[in-house]
Amino acid sequence: MNPLVAIAGTGILGYSLIALPRNIRKGRRLKAEAKAKRPIVIDAAAYGLVPGDRLDDRHAGPDPEADAVAAAALAGDWRRAAAYLAGAGRDWDLRWYRLGIVSDAAAEDDTWLKAWRAEYPQDPSAALVHADALVTLAGRVRGAKGAKHTTAEQFEGFHRLLAEALPTCHEAARMAPEDPSPWVAQITIALGLGWSHDDFRALWAEITARDPHHYGAHQRSLQYWCAKWRGSHELMFAFAEQAAASAPPGSLLPALRLHAIFEQENREGSKAIYEQPFVTAAVDATLDAITRVPPTHHRLPTIRHLLANTLFRTHRYAEAVEHFHAVGGYIGSVPWNYFGDPAKAFVHARTNTFTEWEKAGRPAPPPRAGR
């Protein structure tokens, strides 16, 4: 045999012995990486869940009465809307929640509202709906995108409508001096028009003098104190902690801290906040709070969405499963509506929750007092 051929053959054999295992390992790694990049998929129906293509991104949860009232208003029946608001009595947070339903309808088509105001010009509820509908319309004109993606025309319309809403809020407040709602409606005006901290604190004093534990007012005020509007992470968390600490038994205000946690995550684009020790205490306090309210409470769906997301992020999968089941097929709520594709964000969190829960052997959530 030619010595050169023999040497070459030996070299090729040696190279193969080294390269072949390396190539096999590389192939396996690339295959594993490709598999890891593929979205995890579960059979939603097998877990009693609503499939991703049938999710409702308009509502946080089912509310047939609210749907019927809105439909009646848009059909011209303002009396049903008036009765719906009156039915809340002096439960000011429930009145505020119902006002949102009615104001959304008025922002879509205010023909029925104009008829109401024309027939009863001194009705404080009609004035209130008018004021809040202007605020709602202002938000729609501006859009939900960040400032750099919002046009000058959008900002001009936003500011103009907010300025127009302010005297209408004052009119509603004069008509019903005990109702905090006309003052709560001004929170978004303060946000959009850039009220100073002192001016906002004066507004807050008017609200808390009428209802110191108003959930909707606290939830909206948190936006003022967050970094993306007029505050900072520190001011936002201080506000949330004070609200939770002063909350009476049966209040859902402990959940305000979950809003703050998500706001920071969304602002920073990082999940690192979920590693902070105080998050566990905030979640536990919220879980305890929801056991003390009726299962039909109007704020419960939104809080369950926040819980589902926070429990998923903190790897408490058994408890997250419970809340993903509870919210069903509704995703029109924080945190999902902060994303460009709410359904995608929701399905990702839900799918990974159920996958990890399945891996753990489907454990039951730990027992809590009040269950």
Disulfide bonds with the S-S distance in Angstrom:
none
